[in-house]
Structure formats: C-alpha cells, structure tokens
Amino acid sequence: MPEALRFARSGTGAVGVAVLVFVLLVALFGPFVAPHSPARPIGIPYEGPSAEALLGTDFLGRDVLSRVLWGGRSVIALAGLSVLLAYAGGLAVGLAAGYSRGLLDPILMRSADVLLSLPALLFLLVLVTGLGSSRTVLVVGVALIQMPLVARIIRSATQTQSVRGFVEAAAARGERTSAILGRELLPNIVPTIAADVGLRLTYAIILVASVNFLGLGLQPPDADWGLMVSENRSGLNLNPLAVLAPVTMIALLTIAVNMVGDAVARQQGVSAIEVGART
Amino acid sequence: MSAVLHAEGLTVELPGGRAAVDDVSIAVGPGEILGLVGESGSGKTTLALALLGYTRPGCRIVAGSVEAAGMRLTGLDEAEARSHRGRVVSYVPQDPASALNPSLRVGDSVGDVAREHGGGAGRGGVLQALGRVHLPADAAFARRYPHELSGGQQQRVTIATALVCEPAVVVMDEPTTGLDVVTQARILEEVERLRSERGIAVVYVSHDLSVVASIADRVAVMYEGRIVEEGDVTQVITRPRHEYTQRLVASIPRLVERRPERTEAGTAILSVDDLGAAHGRVPVVDDVSFEVERGACLAIVGESGSGKTTIARCVAGLHSPSAGAILLAGEQLAPRARSRTRHQRRQLQIVFQNPYDSLNPRRRIRDEIARPARLLRGLSAADAEAEVARLLERVRLPSRLADRFPGELSGGERQRVAIARALAAGPELLVCDEITSALDVSVQAAVLELLQELRAELGLSLLFISHDLAVVGTVADDVLVLESGRVRERGSTTQVLSSPQDDYTRRLLEAAPSLPAP
C-alpha cells in the first residue's frame, strides 16, 4: 500500500474511506441513475414510499430518491471549494505569521481577529444580501469565515515547529524563506491540517446548508441536501424520509470526512513523534 | 543486613509480548544506594517503575514480586498499590521540567502528595520538606511556579515531593541527566546526605557509569532487560566481568588523557573579536575573543546559561551579535547566514545538540544529506546521490539507512546523519554544539571517535561546545572556559585540566564525576 494511504489500515480510516467513497459516488454518479427528473412532480406531495418512488415524494410531489441522487453535487462542491479557498489563504497567512519574528505576525493576526469577530452567519447574510446570492458569493463568503480560524491553527503549529533544530539547520545553510516554509515546516504541520480539515469541511457543509435552509443560497428548484431539509420539514410527519434521507447523507459525509481526518492525523502524528522517549 | 527493598524474579512485558525486564532480582538495604546502569532501551526505566508496582499503559508485570519495607507492591489492585506509592516507596523522574505540573505552585505539588496519603502535614510539613532538600523553607518560595525555578531547584522539588511522606525507599530515574555538572554535583551531594541522615534506601538509575560510581555503594548493570553484572562499585569498574560492562567502562572519557602536544601554530580559520550578544535586552555574551586554528579543535566549556551556545549560534549566523566581529579565513562574516556568501556557508557548518530535533522527521535521510550538497555545492541530483552514499560510509552508517526516516534511527545514528549532513557542504570548520550531551555514554564515545577520524582525514577544524570537561579532554587541543558570558580561563587542554588557574575552572573540575583510576 502506498505510504500516503497507510492511514486506511486503521479501523477508523477504512470505515471512513468506505463511507466517503460511497457518498462521493452517490453525488457524482447519482444523476445518471436517478429514476426521475429532480424537478418534475411525479405524484401528490408527501407520499410515502412506493414502488414508483422508493423514498416517497417531497412537498411538491417530486421523487425524493432522485433529488437525493442529484442533491449531493452542490453541497460537496460548495463546501469543498470554500474549504480549499480558506486553506489557500489561511495556510499562507498562518505560515507567514508563524515564522515571522517581526511586525508581520501581529498585523496578519489582528486582521484575522477582526474577521473572526464578525458573527459567521450574519456576515454571510450581509454578503448574500449585498452581492446577491450566487455560488461564487457563497463559496467566497464561507471561505472568508473559515480563513482566520485556519490561519490561527496553522500559525501556532508553525511557531512550535519553527524553533526546532532542523529549521535552524536550514536557516544556517541559508535556505530561502519559501524553502524553509515549504520544505521544512509545511510537511511537519500536515498532521495538524489533517485533523483540522475534517472539522472545517463539516462546518462549511453546515454553513452552506444553513444558508440554503434560510433560502438565501441555492434557489429552488435546485436539488440540494441542505435545501431539501428546509423545504420538506413541514411534512416531517407525512413522509419523514424526505427529510431523513438528505440529513443522513449530510451526516454520513461529515462523519466520514472526520473519520478520515482523524485516521490521517493519527497515522501522521505517530510517525512524526520522535522516538525520543528515553528509557 | 536485611533488605528494605526486595525484588524477586521480576518480569515486565511490553504490549508486543517482548520482555522489557526479564527475571530481575535485586535487594537494597536501608541507607544503601544501588546504582542501576544501562543504555537507552535496556529497560532501566521500566524496571524503576516496576519497583513501585507500576507499569506504563500496555505493559504488564507478568512474573515476580516486589516488597518494600515488608509491604508487597505487586499483584495489588490499583487503589491499594497507589496507597503505598509515595508512602512506602517513591519515585523521582528524569526530567524535572516536565515532571512538575507547570500550573501548580511548588508548595502545592509537595503538599498534594502529603494530603493524598493522609499525612495532613499542612504548610509546616511542606516547608519542612522543602528545607530538607536545601530549598528556601519559606512561604514565598512555596508560592512559586516551576518555571520560576532553575533546573536544579526543580529537581530538588521533585525530590522533596518524593520524600514528604518519609518513604523507606526512593527510586531515582536519571535525576541529574540534563543538568550541568555543578548542579549535578549538588544534587548528588543531596542524595548522599539524605541516605546517611535518614537511612533511606535509594535505587539510582543512570546511563552514566561515572555518576553512579561517584554515589552508589553497589552497582547493577542492565543489558537487554537483564541484570548482567552486579557488585561493589570499585570492583565492577576496575574488574568488569561481563563483556557489556567492559565496553561501558572503556567508553567513558577520562578527565585528562595523554595527547601529543601540537608543535607549530597554524593560521586561524575562525577569529572572533570582542563578541557581544544579547537575548532581548539581557546580555549573555560579553567581550569574548578567540581563534580556531586550521586543523585544530577549540572547546568552549561552561555551565548551562554561560552563553556558550549563543556564541555557536552567532558563529553559525543564527543569532545576530550586538558587538564585535566574526572572521572566517580573514573575511568578516555577515551576522545572518542568509547574507553570507555561498562559499562562506559551505566552509562553516554546524551540528546541533539534539539529534532528536535537528533532522526533519518528514524527510528521508537521503534527501536530508543531499540538500546541502545540492544547495551549497550545486551538485546535480545524480552526483548528490553518489555523495550521500559516500558520506554515509564516511560516518560509518550502512547505506540502507538512506531510505529511512529519522524516526526509525537511534540517537547515535541520527547524530551521525547530522554530521554527514554538515559534511555534505564540504566544510572546513565544524561547529559542534553539545553534540554528545543527548547521547548515551557508549554512543558518545563512538561519535567522538568519528570526529577525531574526520579531523585526521579531512583536516577539519572544530569549534566544540560542551559542558562536559571529560569529553573536552578527549577531543580538544585548546579550551576556553566561559562563565556568565565572560572568558574565565583559556589555554591548552592539558594545561587547563591538570592545573587550572581560575577558581571557576577548579569548581567545574571538582564537580565533574570521574572514575577511580583503573
């Protein structure tokens, strides 16, 4: 097994990968196997499961199964992209702040604190109201909320690593700052990133789903797991599956991401811990 | 003499089922100090803990028994065993900085143990316990936090904690490792006094035979989980029977060793003029000047905090001096490594103290060694590859290690890799900052031998930073003694070590533990 995939040997890692692959397959290939169109009603609203609609129908009489099969792409793409963007910014800011001994650190981190002081959802709502609700605005907004959190974690991990001997050794042979950050520090904060990424993704999914739930994100008739929860909540007692199915998918996705993150962090962490315990 | 601590056929298994301690029997009488010697991984700490009926998580005591002061400590349930620990037998761990809870005042650290055992000694008892180990027995001291104490004081606090319930037996696990010689000498004095005044039985665990020799009555040598030799200290040291003990005794550096005197004075590869350096506003190095001649080895000796590492860092371009000049082969060096020319960075390389820290845990040995060769000598990937193989051979490491990560190597192997990495630049001067202080005595001897070989074969010059006079005696031509950032004495090694002129040097020499002449 290649080294990068060794984490999957642990129980948590294996289960996490299996569930994650399942959810991703559903999201990616679901639309091709969906029995019905996600947008056209096929029966009366909130019908229970039948042979025609295995998971029943939603508040407009559309097939829940088909909408679940269609609805994964947007959540995963929006949450994934925003976390990617948050990391692109947060990693750069965190590494620079953590390694710098000058004014750069306080300047970057106090700016991050300003962003952090804004309530997340309120910030998103203001953004959506001001700029209109588009996918780009959603992705950038969620990324901006997460970025200072990422930056703080990366900064403290960088600070811990930057006083270690191998970083000094690199400085003593005159390596460029970019080489010290990229070659010496970055690989050693991977365990931190692995542990954090699951959490960020979970949070992003919840944020995206919340905005969709409030009706400010994706607009009907888009099929989206978050949107489905909000649309169908009034019919919870008539066809609970219309809410439970998308909720289950969101739950599986976030749990799987966290399990994989944990397994990676643990495996990376163990191999990174110095066998320094002296007897 | 009836033994107060008695272990019989003690066997401890690691999670994998391998025995870390294998059928060990020891007995210690009241007022006796038993030294337990062995290298890293020999099972010393596992045995030390097992003497309290305790094992690290996952380990199990599978056979044998421990009895202290007539009380059985093995085969008890956890609550019962805990009630004996600290009261009947107590433990002093290796690293006082991590053994003390940093958020607890030291008085509370001591008091908690007393309270746990219903001692109820109260404040008076705590102060008395502090006084007993020669710490200030006042309320102001008891209110301090561990970080406000020196390393030696911290270790005294852990000893006070171990003694507060007046146990019959104290197990000390490398209590002076990591402390400088002067502090170490004071702690050893303390242990000596406690046993003679209070008749406490002490098991003193250390990898350093010379420390054990200076304090213990009897010594037990541990190797691969077994006691391979046990006996009177002088007897074990002068007539070691087991092969491992013989190697151990042979690897200890003697304080003054015969060395050929150098005949002519060479030109200086490094000259440091009136160097001053500070941490923030606190000056740590003041007006220090010295020269390292081509092919020679100059040692800088001093206690921790004397500024010797700061000097090494200034020379290596990691710390900007506040005054003075550093000249390499006659050319002035920029304060920061990055501003120095590539040729200067090539010529001067540094090896760090802690090999557990100085290699990137995420980088294979191959890449770690190849990097300076490519960066500083501009070698191609293929040439660097060949260079790695050559350098590994040069530092006596098997070439298969090239594909390993540092975590898979022992401390001695890592330090060799760190030396190979420095050599990859093709240096003329090697700055060695306490490079053996994190290593076992036997490993240290091998690394020092390697350094001597490299000097002879490559004509390397060395700036050797150390707190250990015995080590300095075996490698250095000249010595510079540093105290609080100032030079106290300088001269040839033989001269300084055999007839020190300065009081401070004399104190350092007296504090250094050494073996009786064989």
Interface residues (C-beta under 8 A of the other chain):
Chain A: R164 G165 F166 E168 A169 A171 A172 R173 G174 E175 R176 R183 E184 P187 N188 V190 S271 A272 I273 E274 V275 G276 R278 T279
Chain B: G38 S40 G41 S42 G43 K44 T45 T46 Q94 E174 A316 G317 L318 A337 R338 R340 R342 R345 Q349 I350 F352 Q353 N354 Y356 D357 S358 L359 N360 P361 R362 R363 R371 P372 L375 L376 F405 P406 G407 E408 A418 R421 A425
